[in-house]
Amino acid sequence: MRRDLAVAADPAAVWRRFFTPDMYTRLCDCTNARVKLYRVLMQLASTELKDHPSLAQALARPPWLKASQAWPPPIAAEWKPLTHAELDVYFGITYLTGIVQLPRLSDYWSSDAVFGMLGGRLGKVTGMSRSRFVDIKAMLATETQMEERGAAAAGRVRKVGVWLEMFSARCAEVHKCSKNVSLDEQTVGAKSRWTGLTFQNKNKPAGQGFKIYSINEVGTGYTCVFELDRKSGKCIHDFVCDLAGQLRGEHDIYMDNLFTKPRTFRELTMMGHRACGTWRDNFGVPEELTATVAGAELHTPGDVVGPMYADGGMVAWAWLDSGVANFLTTIRPDDTMGTCLRRAAGCTRGPRAAPMCAVDYNLYMIAVDIVGCAAAAHFLHRRCFCHRHFFMLS
């Protein structure tokens, strides 16, 4: 987080720069409207209209409820309207339960002296009872019923689509990213059995979760723009171009070989951006480049082949690090060489000759990793408290 965002190191001040009163009002209105709907359903369920087909469908028990959970939820009958002040307390407790982990939820409200020292006695400290906290958690909504029904037609993620758009807009308004940014994918851990949007990825620490493509500022890891992969068949090229199209101003974008394609770089150039990334020989790279690299004799770490010019003013390099690394760039069209610190087998880190595009790549392709490190330290690890629409707050 940049210093200019963390005013006086006050977490509440940082939070309010991203989550505005309008966003709080939306949460309160949608949640209270949802409870009101359930209250009406409860009233109709006790009348002779309960067998009407449309009402019977509305009263159908959701399959994800446990056997011990009543439907419609009886808490609707005694619900107090949710307020902004309660939301502050609710989110504060939610973050606390992720940072300070106790064995059971009830332990946070325990009057036991040990749990009190570890973060318990929240009822006395915050003024919110455990039952009220659980009720808000169960009823919290970010969209109206009509918005949920129209999510697919509007191209939004159901239940949180509007909220994601509002939060993404705040990310862009709060801070203007510097020139150097990097693009990568992230996996936000989620093991829910009731969503078809999660992916299995054994190469990611989270394993199963939501796949996010994001552009982050180099040096801070600040999330400039992001998009959730909704398994809609959208190709990687379109993700890159859509994200780059949301950036303000011209940027140098660094990416790995999942995203690097000549046609993608050409489109980014038309947008006013420049790009640099490693490439795969089966990702639309001109055959003359792949043939040149395949026939190159690279024996000593630091050996290079290049610059090789591809179509559209792009420049390609082959550089021998621990293996051959291929680079495609529109940022450095010259033949400038430099050095970067690399570790040899059984040795400490030392300088190694490299083309400047490789030097820049190793220096700047870490922005998303910074976010990953921050998330690992601050994410809400208690599964029952993970609010997926807040996952990009860095």
NUDODREN-270493 format. One line per field, with one value per residue (C-alpha): residue number from 1; residue in three letters; x negated, y, z. Coordinates in nm, 3 decimals. Example, Ala and Ser with C-alpha at 12.3 -4.5 7.8 and 13.67 -1.06 7.14 Angstrom:
lovex = (1;2)
kekol = (ALA;SER)
X = (-1.230;-1.367)
Y = (-0.450;-0.106)
Z = (0.780;0.714)
//
This chain:
lovex = (1;2;3;4;5;6;7;8;9;10;11;12;13;14;15;16;17;18;19;20;21;22;23;24;25;26;27;28;29;30;31;32;33;34;35;36;37;38;39;40;41;42;43;44;45;46;47;48;49;50;51;52;53;54;55;56;57;58;59;60;61;62;63;64;65;66;67;68;69;70;71;72;73;74;75;76;77;78;79;80;81;82;83;84;85;86;87;88;89;90;91;92;93;94;95;96;97;98;99;100;101;102;103;104;105;106;107;108;109;110;111;112;113;114;115;116;117;118;119;120;121;122;123;124;125;126;127;128;129;130;131;132;133;134;135;136;137;138;139;140;141;142;143;144;145;146;147;148;149;150;151;152;153;154;155;156;157;158;159;160;161;162;163;164;165;166;167;168;169;170;171;172;173;174;175;176;177;178;179;180;181;182;183;184;185;186;187;188;189;190;191;192;193;194;195;196;197;198;199;200;201;202;203;204;205;206;207;208;209;210;211;212;213;214;215;216;217;218;219;220;221;222;223;224;225;226;227;228;229;230;231;232;233;234;235;236;237;238;239;240;241;242;243;244;245;246;247;248;249;250;251;252;253;254;255;256;257;258;259;260;261;262;263;264;265;266;267;268;269;270;271;272;273;274;275;276;277;278;279;280;281;282;283;284;285;286;287;288;289;290;291;292;293;294;295;296;297;298;299;300;301;302;303;304;305;306;307;308;309;310;311;312;313;314;315;316;317;318;319;320;321;322;323;324;325;326;327;328;329;330;331;332;333;334;335;336;337;338;339;340;341;342;343;344;345;346;347;348;349;350;351;352;353;354;355;356;357;358;359;360;361;362;363;364;365;366;367;368;369;370;371;372;373;374;375;376;377;378;379;380;381;382;383;384;385;386;387;388;389;390;391;392;393;394)
kekol = (MET;ARG;ARG;ASP;LEU;ALA;VAL;ALA;ALA;ASP;PRO;ALA;ALA;VAL;TRP;ARG;ARG;PHE;PHE;THR;PRO;ASP;MET;TYR;THR;ARG;LEU;CYS;ASP;CYS;THR;ASN;ALA;ARG;VAL;LYS;LEU;TYR;ARG;VAL;LEU;MET;GLN;LEU;ALA;SER;THR;GLU;LEU;LYS;ASP;HIS;PRO;SER;LEU;ALA;GLN;ALA;LEU;ALA;ARG;PRO;PRO;TRP;LEU;LYS;ALA;SER;GLN;ALA;TRP;PRO;PRO;PRO;ILE;ALA;ALA;GLU;TRP;LYS;PRO;LEU;THR;HIS;ALA;GLU;LEU;ASP;VAL;TYR;PHE;GLY;ILE;THR;TYR;LEU;THR;GLY;ILE;VAL;GLN;LEU;PRO;ARG;LEU;SER;ASP;TYR;TRP;SER;SER;ASP;ALA;VAL;PHE;GLY;MET;LEU;GLY;GLY;ARG;LEU;GLY;LYS;VAL;THR;GLY;MET;SER;ARG;SER;ARG;PHE;VAL;ASP;ILE;LYS;ALA;MET;LEU;ALA;THR;GLU;THR;GLN;MET;GLU;GLU;ARG;GLY;ALA;ALA;ALA;ALA;GLY;ARG;VAL;ARG;LYS;VAL;GLY;VAL;TRP;LEU;GLU;MET;PHE;SER;ALA;ARG;CYS;ALA;GLU;VAL;HIS;LYS;CYS;SER;LYS;ASN;VAL;SER;LEU;ASP;GLU;GLN;THR;VAL;GLY;ALA;LYS;SER;ARG;TRP;THR;GLY;LEU;THR;PHE;GLN;ASN;LYS;ASN;LYS;PRO;ALA;GLY;GLN;GLY;PHE;LYS;ILE;TYR;SER;ILE;ASN;GLU;VAL;GLY;THR;GLY;TYR;THR;CYS;VAL;PHE;GLU;LEU;ASP;ARG;LYS;SER;GLY;LYS;CYS;ILE;HIS;ASP;PHE;VAL;CYS;ASP;LEU;ALA;GLY;GLN;LEU;ARG;GLY;GLU;HIS;ASP;ILE;TYR;MET;ASP;ASN;LEU;PHE;THR;LYS;PRO;ARG;THR;PHE;ARG;GLU;LEU;THR;MET;MET;GLY;HIS;ARG;ALA;CYS;GLY;THR;TRP;ARG;ASP;ASN;PHE;GLY;VAL;PRO;GLU;GLU;LEU;THR;ALA;THR;VAL;ALA;GLY;ALA;GLU;LEU;HIS;THR;PRO;GLY;ASP;VAL;VAL;GLY;PRO;MET;TYR;ALA;ASP;GLY;GLY;MET;VAL;ALA;TRP;ALA;TRP;LEU;ASP;SER;GLY;VAL;ALA;ASN;PHE;LEU;THR;THR;ILE;ARG;PRO;ASP;ASP;THR;MET;GLY;THR;CYS;LEU;ARG;ARG;ALA;ALA;GLY;CYS;THR;ARG;GLY;PRO;ARG;ALA;ALA;PRO;MET;CYS;ALA;VAL;ASP;TYR;ASN;LEU;TYR;MET;ILE;ALA;VAL;ASP;ILE;VAL;GLY;CYS;ALA;ALA;ALA;ALA;HIS;PHE;LEU;HIS;ARG;ARG;CYS;PHE;CYS;HIS;ARG;HIS;PHE;PHE;MET;LEU;SER)
X = (0.000;-0.143;-0.212;0.026;0.309;0.237;0.303;0.150;0.141;0.513;0.676;1.023;0.919;0.779;1.095;1.321;1.126;1.230;1.574;1.786;2.114;2.295;2.158;2.262;2.609;2.635;2.543;2.794;3.078;3.024;2.990;3.299;3.497;3.389;3.506;3.836;3.891;3.827;4.068;4.341;4.269;4.302;4.639;4.766;4.638;4.890;5.185;5.383;5.175;4.872;4.964;4.971;4.704;4.516;4.516;4.420;4.121;4.019;4.052;3.846;3.562;3.217;2.998;2.699;2.877;2.789;3.057;3.063;3.129;3.490;3.639;3.753;3.501;3.686;3.450;3.647;3.935;3.725;3.482;3.364;3.279;2.906;2.722;2.387;2.254;2.335;2.159;1.843;1.855;1.940;1.646;1.413;1.505;1.474;1.118;1.031;1.147;0.909;0.611;0.662;0.784;0.961;1.095;1.465;1.676;1.830;1.482;1.471;1.764;1.646;1.608;1.318;1.006;0.778;0.993;1.038;0.662;0.650;0.923;1.244;1.518;1.627;1.981;1.854;1.592;1.794;2.153;2.253;2.381;2.280;2.636;2.655;2.321;2.439;2.770;2.595;2.360;2.656;2.861;2.593;2.675;2.508;2.778;3.153;3.352;3.403;3.030;2.956;3.205;3.063;2.696;2.638;2.804;2.597;2.273;2.219;2.130;2.448;2.493;2.171;2.143;2.259;2.042;1.737;1.795;1.826;1.513;1.315;1.418;1.295;0.958;0.918;1.031;0.830;0.492;0.353;0.099;-0.251;-0.385;-0.524;-0.264;-0.249;0.025;0.072;0.331;0.418;0.617;0.836;0.895;1.254;1.380;1.752;1.946;2.223;2.046;1.929;1.681;1.389;1.086;0.855;0.489;0.234;-0.044;0.112;0.093;0.470;0.535;0.905;1.051;1.158;0.924;0.853;0.664;0.525;0.291;0.089;-0.145;-0.514;-0.669;-0.347;-0.142;0.160;0.440;0.516;0.783;0.899;1.145;1.289;1.273;1.635;1.574;1.758;1.516;1.342;0.989;0.671;0.619;0.957;0.885;0.556;0.709;1.014;0.798;0.554;0.845;0.950;0.611;0.583;0.295;0.015;-0.166;-0.448;-0.288;-0.497;-0.351;-0.454;-0.421;-0.055;0.037;-0.240;-0.129;-0.226;0.137;0.193;-0.112;0.009;0.345;0.181;-0.033;0.284;0.413;0.097;-0.061;-0.395;-0.455;-0.724;-0.695;-0.832;-0.686;-0.603;-0.683;-0.327;-0.158;-0.149;-0.517;-0.653;-0.820;-1.143;-1.192;-1.125;-1.357;-1.635;-1.607;-1.593;-1.916;-2.099;-2.403;-2.362;-2.611;-2.707;-2.454;-2.427;-2.460;-2.203;-2.060;-1.916;-1.780;-1.555;-1.284;-0.932;-0.641;-0.489;-0.816;-0.843;-1.186;-1.266;-1.555;-1.671;-1.870;-2.030;-1.956;-1.902;-1.732;-1.656;-1.421;-1.255;-1.145;-0.919;-0.910;-0.789;-0.943;-1.313;-1.359;-1.740;-2.024;-2.113;-2.264;-2.277;-2.317;-2.081;-2.141;-2.088;-2.177;-2.393;-2.373;-2.535;-2.644;-2.529;-2.358;-2.581;-2.563;-2.480;-2.478;-2.127;-1.936;-1.769;-1.423;-1.518;-1.660;-1.337;-1.122;-1.297;-1.265;-0.905;-0.724;-0.666;-0.371;-0.109;-0.340;-0.341;0.038;0.011;-0.227;0.001;0.305;0.126;0.055;0.390;0.651;0.948;0.844;1.155;1.353;1.693;1.594;1.446;1.633;1.531;1.636;1.358;1.073;0.887;0.836;0.458)
Y = (0.000;0.339;0.591;0.843;0.590;0.497;0.837;0.839;0.455;0.452;0.133;0.286;0.586;0.356;0.144;0.446;0.557;0.235;0.178;0.490;0.580;0.502;0.148;0.110;0.239;-0.023;-0.301;-0.182;-0.132;-0.465;-0.658;-0.501;-0.562;-0.926;-0.971;-0.800;-1.048;-1.341;-1.193;-1.178;-1.537;-1.647;-1.475;-1.630;-1.974;-1.977;-1.906;-2.116;-1.963;-2.172;-2.438;-2.190;-2.299;-1.968;-1.938;-2.303;-2.239;-1.934;-2.135;-2.427;-2.511;-2.424;-2.737;-2.575;-2.537;-2.776;-3.004;-2.800;-2.470;-2.353;-2.213;-1.940;-1.806;-1.728;-1.437;-1.232;-1.203;-1.015;-0.837;-0.485;-0.272;-0.282;0.050;0.196;0.187;-0.183;-0.255;-0.093;-0.317;-0.624;-0.576;-0.501;-0.827;-1.013;-0.892;-0.966;-1.327;-1.368;-1.205;-1.352;-1.710;-1.884;-2.242;-2.156;-1.856;-1.845;-1.798;-1.441;-1.357;-1.573;-1.413;-1.647;-1.454;-1.642;-1.576;-1.218;-1.164;-1.333;-1.125;-1.244;-1.059;-0.890;-0.840;-0.613;-0.439;-0.380;-0.381;-0.643;-0.978;-1.304;-1.370;-1.030;-1.092;-1.432;-1.281;-1.009;-1.268;-1.482;-1.197;-0.970;-0.887;-0.661;-0.668;-0.646;-0.946;-0.786;-0.723;-1.087;-1.208;-0.978;-1.046;-1.283;-1.050;-0.758;-0.956;-0.941;-1.197;-1.295;-1.157;-0.951;-0.810;-0.457;-0.447;-0.559;-0.280;-0.020;-0.143;-0.156;0.205;0.305;0.137;0.355;0.674;0.640;0.614;0.666;0.394;0.481;0.396;0.049;-0.220;-0.597;-0.836;-1.180;-1.424;-1.499;-1.769;-1.663;-1.972;-2.097;-2.452;-2.394;-2.678;-2.443;-2.236;-2.335;-2.047;-2.204;-2.367;-2.645;-2.545;-2.762;-2.518;-2.240;-2.227;-2.181;-2.497;-2.449;-2.103;-1.812;-1.713;-1.341;-1.153;-0.823;-0.540;-0.418;-0.127;-0.210;-0.121;-0.115;-0.405;-0.172;-0.330;-0.097;-0.312;-0.673;-0.917;-1.248;-1.546;-1.662;-1.964;-1.787;-1.900;-1.563;-1.597;-1.470;-1.211;-1.053;-1.047;-0.863;-0.607;-0.544;-0.486;-0.262;-0.064;0.032;0.184;0.561;0.698;0.510;0.228;-0.022;-0.361;-0.666;-1.015;-1.381;-1.630;-1.704;-1.362;-1.275;-1.293;-1.073;-0.987;-0.890;-0.663;-0.502;-0.421;-0.282;-0.059;0.074;0.162;0.360;0.103;-0.076;-0.435;-0.685;-1.054;-1.402;-1.603;-1.957;-2.070;-2.203;-1.873;-1.709;-1.610;-1.577;-1.896;-1.719;-1.628;-1.977;-2.122;-1.878;-1.955;-2.331;-2.314;-2.082;-2.201;-2.088;-2.254;-2.016;-1.842;-1.487;-1.580;-1.408;-1.417;-1.088;-0.844;-1.020;-0.805;-0.938;-0.777;-0.457;-0.322;-0.588;-0.706;-1.059;-1.195;-1.537;-1.534;-1.827;-1.812;-2.144;-2.230;-2.043;-1.750;-1.590;-1.226;-1.016;-0.641;-0.311;-0.116;-0.146;-0.165;-0.129;-0.373;-0.241;-0.493;-0.480;-0.708;-0.861;-1.056;-1.428;-1.732;-2.004;-2.366;-2.392;-2.027;-1.697;-1.436;-1.253;-1.028;-1.188;-1.027;-0.991;-0.782;-0.482;-0.625;-0.924;-0.692;-0.490;-0.804;-0.949;-0.614;-0.530;-0.864;-0.885;-0.653;-0.930;-1.135;-0.844;-0.868;-1.243;-1.197;-0.935;-1.158;-1.453;-1.238;-1.057;-1.272;-1.390;-1.750;-1.853;-2.007;-1.907;-1.539;-1.503;-1.232;-1.286;-0.940;-0.785;-1.002;-0.734;-0.490;-0.475)
Z = (0.000;-0.093;0.184;0.029;0.068;0.429;0.588;0.937;0.916;1.005;0.867;0.898;0.686;0.417;0.426;0.376;0.071;-0.101;0.052;0.027;0.204;-0.123;-0.114;0.250;0.165;-0.110;0.133;0.392;0.142;-0.036;0.290;0.447;0.126;0.127;0.486;0.403;0.120;0.353;0.606;0.340;0.242;0.602;0.629;0.305;0.405;0.689;0.459;0.212;-0.071;0.024;-0.235;-0.524;-0.778;-0.784;-0.405;-0.363;-0.588;-0.385;-0.063;-0.198;0.037;-0.109;-0.138;0.034;0.371;0.650;0.791;1.112;0.932;0.903;0.582;0.537;0.789;1.114;1.192;0.938;1.186;1.444;1.215;1.298;0.992;0.918;0.959;0.847;1.203;1.236;0.907;1.042;1.347;1.139;0.900;1.189;1.361;1.031;0.981;1.343;1.308;1.015;1.186;1.535;1.496;1.781;1.774;1.754;1.659;2.006;2.155;2.025;2.252;2.542;2.885;2.959;3.067;2.828;2.525;2.639;2.615;2.272;2.114;2.275;2.466;2.144;2.271;2.546;2.333;2.015;2.140;1.879;2.004;1.842;1.726;1.555;1.385;1.257;1.141;0.939;0.789;0.684;0.537;0.384;0.021;-0.236;-0.505;-0.533;-0.649;-0.991;-1.031;-0.945;-1.205;-1.472;-1.396;-1.689;-1.941;-1.809;-1.827;-1.451;-1.186;-1.006;-0.651;-0.645;-0.999;-0.920;-0.609;-0.808;-1.058;-0.782;-0.609;-0.933;-1.003;-0.657;-0.721;-1.030;-0.854;-0.534;-0.702;-1.051;-1.124;-1.242;-1.586;-1.508;-1.438;-1.463;-1.568;-1.417;-1.290;-0.929;-0.756;-0.465;-0.253;-0.237;-0.183;-0.212;-0.371;-0.481;-0.743;-1.088;-1.111;-0.924;-1.086;-0.972;-0.998;-0.820;-0.911;-0.701;-0.320;-0.298;-0.502;-0.577;-0.612;-0.828;-1.111;-1.130;-1.402;-1.276;-1.369;-1.072;-1.016;-0.996;-0.662;-0.459;-0.593;-0.608;-0.812;-1.103;-1.270;-1.238;-1.390;-1.273;-1.509;-1.524;-1.750;-2.030;-2.301;-2.314;-2.452;-2.286;-2.561;-2.483;-2.109;-2.171;-2.408;-2.189;-1.881;-2.069;-2.211;-1.857;-1.770;-1.758;-1.963;-2.136;-1.958;-1.997;-1.928;-1.830;-1.858;-1.869;-2.152;-2.080;-2.220;-2.469;-2.831;-3.127;-3.204;-2.841;-2.849;-3.173;-3.017;-2.704;-2.926;-3.090;-2.740;-2.667;-2.436;-2.466;-2.358;-2.268;-2.190;-2.229;-2.518;-2.620;-2.971;-3.018;-2.929;-3.271;-3.280;-3.639;-3.761;-3.849;-3.483;-3.353;-3.617;-3.526;-3.156;-3.219;-3.418;-3.177;-2.988;-2.628;-2.396;-2.114;-1.887;-2.017;-2.385;-2.606;-2.956;-3.071;-3.122;-3.375;-3.532;-3.563;-3.741;-3.610;-3.471;-3.202;-3.093;-2.979;-2.774;-2.661;-2.337;-2.156;-1.784;-1.605;-1.933;-2.253;-2.192;-2.494;-2.476;-2.696;-2.637;-2.780;-2.489;-2.580;-2.958;-2.934;-2.865;-2.519;-2.278;-1.900;-1.597;-1.347;-1.028;-1.075;-0.867;-1.018;-0.900;-0.556;-0.563;-0.425;-0.639;-0.881;-1.188;-1.521;-1.865;-2.007;-2.262;-2.097;-2.165;-1.944;-1.679;-1.676;-1.677;-1.371;-1.194;-1.279;-1.309;-0.934;-0.876;-0.861;-0.638;-0.392;-0.377;-0.323;-0.031;0.125;0.080;0.241;0.547;0.575;0.403;0.609;0.655;0.845;0.565;0.700;0.704;0.353;0.163;-0.197;-0.315;-0.104;-0.227;-0.424;-0.139;-0.122)
//
